Amino acid sequence: MEQQLLGYEHTLYRLDQAEHIVEKLDRVAPQILRTRRNSMRRPVEEIMPDLRRAGFEHVAYIVEFKHDWSLASALIKRWRPESHTFHLPWREMTITLQGVTYQLGLTIDGDPVGGCIDGWEQHHDGWSIENFFQQLLGAIPDLEDKQELEQDVIEERLLRYRRGYIMQVIGGILFPNASDSRVHIRWLPLLEDHDRYGRLSWGLAVLAWLYCQMCRAMKHSQRNLGGCISLLLSWAYLHIPLLWPVGFDTRRFLLVERWVEYRLDNAKGEHRLRHYRRMLNGIGILNVDWTPYAGLHL
């Protein structure tokens, strides 16, 4: 059992006295939140112009980002839902829209991103979800079917492959929930109008969704972490240089691409979780980069 590892547990309770995971730190073993296991690969070259037009060109290159579960878990212990900030010894910090733009290359202005949750047939002229899948993707997915869409150069199949890939990017990279592999049906209508993709404020929606998922994850009963964790980890690496993986200082834009080839062993997560907790508790204000996007070298 872990006994008073940090020494600041009593200062991090939620203001409304609701449950916060930090209340349990001195009474339970370290808990590591797991993120979605992503099996996506980089897209075929034929659909890159479509991804570029939709604003997902850069995001497609981070599908191989392997998440550090221990660091993400340590950061969640510091998250305050009342202010949507990380409560740290030196000051409060948070991910901003500027960070979303520099990290992921997504637009932060434009039309809002939305999706249908209830009353599907009412909002889609009586079409069932199955008919919608058949029309847009060419097949009704089976929960047991893990085959990839065919990467055929035939125009119709290429169109369906593009839609399927974008659906995976939206539901698996930008807006994943706490499930291991499923994509929410709410994003399906966004595949109808390809020309509309580039007019949507993806960056704003991604940040809001990450905030929401981090608020849910701070409950002690939570085991998984949703949201764009690639954004969370890249933000932490850049703002807190002591967390920066050794040997990954190549300057790139999109910034999150710097860590795509970083490989770590999540099986040793408990030891690293303790290490990250102590590090975050001991870092001083001089060890924080408050303006990482100001340099012209970016």
MOQUI-V748338 format. One record per pair of residues at least 4 apart in sequence whose ideal C-beta (glycine too) atoms are under 7 Angstrom apart, sorted by the first residue. I is the first residue (numbers start at 0). J is the second residue. D is the distance in Angstrom with one decimal. If there is no record, write none. Layout:
i:I j:J d:D
i:I j:J d:D
//
This chain:
i:0 j:28 d:6.6
i:1 j:24 d:6.6
i:1 j:25 d:6.5
i:1 j:28 d:6.2
i:1 j:29 d:6.3
i:2 j:25 d:6.1
i:3 j:25 d:5.2
i:4 j:24 d:6.4
i:4 j:273 d:6.8
i:4 j:276 d:6.1
i:5 j:24 d:6.5
i:5 j:276 d:5.9
i:5 j:280 d:5.3
i:7 j:11 d:6.4
i:7 j:280 d:6.8
i:8 j:21 d:5.5
i:8 j:22 d:6.9
i:8 j:24 d:5.4
i:8 j:25 d:5.8
i:11 j:19 d:6.5
i:11 j:21 d:4.4
i:11 j:86 d:5.9
i:12 j:16 d:6.8
i:12 j:19 d:5.5
i:12 j:22 d:6.3
i:13 j:17 d:5.0
i:13 j:19 d:4.7
i:13 j:80 d:6.6
i:13 j:81 d:6.6
i:14 j:81 d:5.1
i:18 j:22 d:6.7
i:18 j:218 d:5.7
i:18 j:219 d:6.5
i:19 j:217 d:5.9
i:20 j:76 d:6.2
i:20 j:217 d:4.9
i:20 j:218 d:6.3
i:20 j:219 d:4.7
i:21 j:76 d:5.4
i:23 j:27 d:4.9
i:23 j:219 d:4.7
i:29 j:269 d:5.2
i:29 j:272 d:4.9
i:29 j:273 d:6.4
i:30 j:72 d:7.0
i:31 j:68 d:5.1
i:31 j:69 d:6.1
i:31 j:72 d:5.0
i:31 j:268 d:4.7
i:31 j:269 d:6.8
i:31 j:272 d:5.8
i:32 j:68 d:6.3
i:32 j:71 d:6.1
i:32 j:72 d:4.6
i:32 j:75 d:6.2
i:32 j:216 d:5.8
i:32 j:221 d:6.8
i:32 j:222 d:6.9
i:32 j:223 d:6.3
i:32 j:224 d:4.1
i:33 j:68 d:5.8
i:33 j:222 d:6.7
i:33 j:223 d:5.2
i:33 j:224 d:6.9
i:34 j:66 d:4.6
i:34 j:68 d:6.3
i:34 j:71 d:6.4
i:34 j:224 d:5.2
i:34 j:228 d:4.7
i:35 j:171 d:6.5
i:35 j:175 d:4.6
i:35 j:179 d:6.3
i:35 j:180 d:6.9
i:36 j:179 d:6.1
i:36 j:180 d:6.9
i:37 j:62 d:6.2
i:37 j:171 d:6.1
i:39 j:62 d:4.1
i:39 j:167 d:5.7
i:39 j:171 d:6.3
i:40 j:62 d:6.7
i:41 j:59 d:6.3
i:41 j:60 d:6.5
i:41 j:62 d:6.3
i:42 j:46 d:5.2
i:42 j:47 d:6.4
i:42 j:50 d:6.4
i:42 j:59 d:5.2
i:42 j:164 d:5.5
i:43 j:150 d:5.1
i:45 j:152 d:6.4
i:45 j:157 d:5.9
i:46 j:50 d:6.0
i:46 j:157 d:6.9
i:46 j:160 d:6.7
i:46 j:161 d:4.5
i:46 j:164 d:6.3
i:47 j:51 d:6.2
i:47 j:56 d:6.7
i:48 j:52 d:6.4
i:49 j:53 d:6.3
i:49 j:161 d:5.2
i:49 j:193 d:6.8
i:50 j:55 d:4.5
i:50 j:56 d:5.0
i:50 j:59 d:5.3
i:51 j:56 d:4.1
i:52 j:197 d:5.6
i:53 j:165 d:6.5
i:53 j:193 d:7.0
i:53 j:196 d:3.4
i:53 j:197 d:5.6
i:54 j:105 d:6.3
i:54 j:106 d:5.7
i:54 j:196 d:6.3
i:54 j:197 d:5.2
i:54 j:201 d:6.0
i:55 j:59 d:5.8
i:55 j:165 d:6.6
i:55 j:168 d:5.5
i:57 j:103 d:6.6
i:57 j:104 d:3.7
i:57 j:253 d:4.1
i:58 j:103 d:6.0
i:58 j:168 d:5.9
i:58 j:172 d:6.1
i:58 j:173 d:6.7
i:59 j:168 d:6.6
i:60 j:256 d:5.6
i:60 j:259 d:6.9
i:61 j:172 d:7.0
i:61 j:229 d:5.4
i:61 j:255 d:5.3
i:61 j:256 d:6.2
i:61 j:259 d:5.8
i:62 j:172 d:6.2
i:63 j:259 d:5.3
i:64 j:229 d:4.5
i:64 j:255 d:6.9
i:64 j:258 d:6.3
i:64 j:259 d:5.3
i:65 j:261 d:6.7
i:65 j:262 d:5.9
i:65 j:263 d:6.7
i:66 j:71 d:6.3
i:66 j:228 d:5.0
i:66 j:232 d:6.3
i:67 j:71 d:6.4
i:67 j:232 d:6.0
i:67 j:263 d:5.7
i:68 j:72 d:6.1
i:68 j:265 d:5.0
i:68 j:268 d:5.3
i:69 j:73 d:6.4
i:69 j:268 d:4.4
i:69 j:271 d:3.9
i:69 j:272 d:4.2
i:69 j:275 d:5.8
i:70 j:74 d:6.4
i:70 j:232 d:6.2
i:70 j:235 d:6.5
i:70 j:242 d:6.6
i:70 j:275 d:5.3
i:71 j:75 d:6.5
i:71 j:224 d:5.9
i:71 j:228 d:5.6
i:71 j:231 d:6.2
i:71 j:232 d:6.4
i:72 j:272 d:5.7
i:73 j:272 d:5.9
i:73 j:275 d:3.7
i:73 j:276 d:5.3
i:73 j:279 d:6.0
i:74 j:78 d:6.8
i:74 j:85 d:6.3
i:74 j:231 d:6.7
i:74 j:235 d:6.2
i:75 j:213 d:6.1
i:75 j:216 d:5.2
i:75 j:217 d:5.7
i:75 j:224 d:6.8
i:77 j:85 d:4.5
i:77 j:86 d:5.2
i:77 j:87 d:6.0
i:77 j:279 d:6.6
i:78 j:85 d:5.9
i:78 j:213 d:5.0
i:78 j:217 d:5.5
i:79 j:84 d:5.5
i:79 j:86 d:5.0
i:80 j:214 d:4.3
i:80 j:217 d:6.7
i:82 j:91 d:6.8
i:83 j:93 d:6.0
i:83 j:210 d:5.2
i:84 j:91 d:4.1
i:84 j:92 d:6.4
i:84 j:93 d:4.3
i:85 j:91 d:6.5
i:85 j:92 d:5.1
i:85 j:93 d:6.3
i:86 j:91 d:5.9
i:87 j:91 d:6.7
i:87 j:92 d:6.1
i:87 j:279 d:6.5
i:88 j:280 d:6.3
i:88 j:282 d:6.9
i:89 j:282 d:6.9
i:89 j:283 d:6.2
i:89 j:284 d:3.9
i:89 j:287 d:6.1
i:90 j:284 d:6.7
i:92 j:238 d:6.6
i:94 j:98 d:5.0
i:94 j:206 d:6.4
i:94 j:230 d:6.7
i:94 j:231 d:6.9
i:94 j:234 d:5.0
i:96 j:100 d:6.6
i:96 j:107 d:4.6
i:96 j:202 d:6.2
i:96 j:203 d:6.6
i:96 j:206 d:6.2
i:97 j:101 d:6.5
i:97 j:292 d:6.3
i:98 j:102 d:5.5
i:98 j:234 d:5.4
i:99 j:103 d:5.7
i:99 j:105 d:5.9
i:99 j:107 d:6.3
i:99 j:202 d:4.2
i:99 j:205 d:6.2
i:99 j:206 d:5.2
i:99 j:230 d:6.6
i:100 j:104 d:6.9
i:100 j:105 d:6.6
i:100 j:107 d:5.8
i:100 j:202 d:6.0
i:101 j:254 d:5.4
i:101 j:292 d:5.0
i:102 j:230 d:5.5
i:102 j:233 d:5.1
i:102 j:234 d:6.3
i:102 j:253 d:6.9
i:102 j:254 d:4.9
i:102 j:255 d:4.8
i:103 j:202 d:6.8
i:103 j:205 d:6.9
i:103 j:230 d:6.0
i:103 j:253 d:6.5
i:103 j:255 d:6.1
i:104 j:253 d:4.7
i:105 j:201 d:4.4
i:105 j:202 d:3.7
i:105 j:205 d:6.2
i:106 j:200 d:6.1
i:106 j:201 d:6.0
i:106 j:202 d:5.7
i:107 j:200 d:6.0
i:107 j:202 d:3.9
i:107 j:203 d:5.3
i:108 j:200 d:5.8
i:109 j:198 d:5.1
i:109 j:199 d:5.4
i:109 j:200 d:4.3
i:110 j:198 d:5.3
i:110 j:199 d:5.2
i:110 j:200 d:6.5
i:111 j:200 d:6.2
i:112 j:199 d:5.1
i:112 j:200 d:6.3
i:112 j:201 d:6.3
i:112 j:204 d:3.8
i:114 j:185 d:3.1
i:114 j:186 d:5.5
i:114 j:188 d:6.3
i:114 j:189 d:6.7
i:115 j:119 d:5.9
i:115 j:122 d:5.1
i:115 j:185 d:6.1
i:115 j:188 d:5.8
i:116 j:185 d:5.4
i:118 j:122 d:5.8
i:119 j:123 d:6.0
i:119 j:128 d:5.8
i:120 j:125 d:5.1
i:120 j:126 d:6.6
i:120 j:127 d:6.5
i:123 j:131 d:6.7
i:126 j:130 d:4.8
i:126 j:131 d:5.4
i:128 j:132 d:6.5
i:128 j:184 d:6.2
i:129 j:133 d:6.4
i:129 j:139 d:5.3
i:130 j:134 d:6.2
i:131 j:135 d:6.1
i:131 j:187 d:6.0
i:132 j:136 d:5.4
i:132 j:139 d:5.0
i:132 j:140 d:6.5
i:133 j:138 d:7.0
i:133 j:139 d:5.9
i:135 j:162 d:5.5
i:135 j:187 d:7.0
i:135 j:190 d:5.0
i:135 j:191 d:7.0
i:136 j:159 d:5.4
i:136 j:162 d:5.9
i:136 j:163 d:5.5
i:137 j:159 d:4.3
i:140 j:144 d:6.2
i:148 j:159 d:6.3
i:148 j:160 d:4.7
i:148 j:163 d:4.4
i:149 j:156 d:5.6
i:149 j:160 d:6.7
i:150 j:160 d:5.8
i:151 j:156 d:4.0
i:151 j:157 d:6.5
i:152 j:157 d:6.1
i:153 j:157 d:6.4
i:154 j:158 d:6.3
i:155 j:159 d:6.7
i:156 j:160 d:6.2
i:157 j:161 d:6.3
i:158 j:162 d:6.6
i:159 j:163 d:6.2
i:160 j:164 d:6.2
i:161 j:165 d:6.3
i:162 j:166 d:6.2
i:162 j:190 d:4.6
i:163 j:167 d:6.6
i:164 j:168 d:6.5
i:165 j:169 d:6.2
i:165 j:190 d:6.6
i:166 j:170 d:6.0
i:166 j:182 d:6.2
i:166 j:186 d:6.4
i:166 j:190 d:6.1
i:167 j:171 d:4.7
i:167 j:182 d:6.8
i:168 j:172 d:5.0
i:168 j:173 d:6.4
i:169 j:173 d:5.5
i:169 j:174 d:5.9
i:169 j:186 d:4.8
i:169 j:189 d:6.8
i:170 j:174 d:5.9
i:170 j:175 d:6.6
i:170 j:182 d:3.0
i:170 j:183 d:6.1
i:170 j:186 d:5.4
i:171 j:175 d:5.6
i:171 j:182 d:6.2
i:172 j:227 d:6.8
i:173 j:201 d:6.8
i:173 j:205 d:5.1
i:173 j:227 d:5.5
i:174 j:186 d:6.9
i:174 j:205 d:6.9
i:174 j:208 d:5.1
i:175 j:225 d:5.2
i:175 j:226 d:6.8
i:176 j:183 d:6.3
i:176 j:225 d:4.3
i:177 j:223 d:3.9
i:177 j:224 d:6.6
i:177 j:225 d:4.4
i:182 j:186 d:6.6
i:195 j:199 d:6.7
i:200 j:204 d:6.3
i:201 j:205 d:6.0
i:202 j:206 d:6.5
i:203 j:207 d:6.4
i:204 j:208 d:6.1
i:205 j:209 d:6.4
i:205 j:227 d:5.2
i:205 j:230 d:6.8
i:206 j:210 d:6.5
i:207 j:211 d:6.5
i:208 j:212 d:6.3
i:208 j:226 d:5.8
i:209 j:213 d:6.2
i:209 j:226 d:3.7
i:209 j:227 d:5.3
i:209 j:230 d:6.3
i:209 j:231 d:6.5
i:210 j:214 d:6.5
i:211 j:215 d:6.7
i:212 j:216 d:6.2
i:212 j:224 d:6.6
i:212 j:225 d:3.8
i:212 j:226 d:3.5
i:213 j:217 d:6.9
i:213 j:226 d:6.3
i:215 j:221 d:6.4
i:216 j:221 d:4.9
i:216 j:224 d:4.7
i:224 j:228 d:6.4
i:228 j:232 d:6.0
i:229 j:233 d:6.1
i:229 j:255 d:5.5
i:230 j:234 d:6.1
i:230 j:255 d:6.8
i:231 j:235 d:6.5
i:232 j:236 d:6.3
i:232 j:258 d:7.0
i:233 j:237 d:6.3
i:233 j:254 d:6.0
i:233 j:255 d:4.1
i:233 j:258 d:6.1
i:234 j:238 d:6.1
i:235 j:239 d:5.7
i:235 j:242 d:5.6
i:236 j:242 d:5.5
i:236 j:243 d:5.1
i:236 j:244 d:7.0
i:236 j:258 d:6.5
i:237 j:254 d:6.5
i:237 j:288 d:6.8
i:237 j:291 d:4.6
i:238 j:287 d:6.2
i:238 j:288 d:5.5
i:238 j:291 d:6.0
i:239 j:282 d:6.6
i:239 j:286 d:6.9
i:239 j:287 d:6.0
i:240 j:286 d:6.9
i:240 j:288 d:6.1
i:241 j:278 d:6.4
i:241 j:282 d:6.2
i:241 j:286 d:5.7
i:243 j:247 d:7.0
i:244 j:258 d:6.6
i:244 j:261 d:4.9
i:247 j:257 d:5.6
i:247 j:258 d:5.9
i:247 j:261 d:5.6
i:249 j:257 d:6.1
i:250 j:296 d:5.9
i:250 j:297 d:7.0
i:251 j:256 d:4.8
i:251 j:257 d:5.1
i:252 j:297 d:6.2
i:267 j:271 d:6.2
i:268 j:272 d:5.8
i:269 j:273 d:6.9
i:270 j:274 d:6.5
i:271 j:275 d:6.2
i:272 j:276 d:6.5
i:273 j:277 d:6.6
i:274 j:278 d:6.2
i:275 j:279 d:6.2
i:276 j:280 d:6.3
i:277 j:281 d:6.1
i:278 j:282 d:6.2
i:282 j:286 d:4.6
i:292 j:297 d:6.3
//
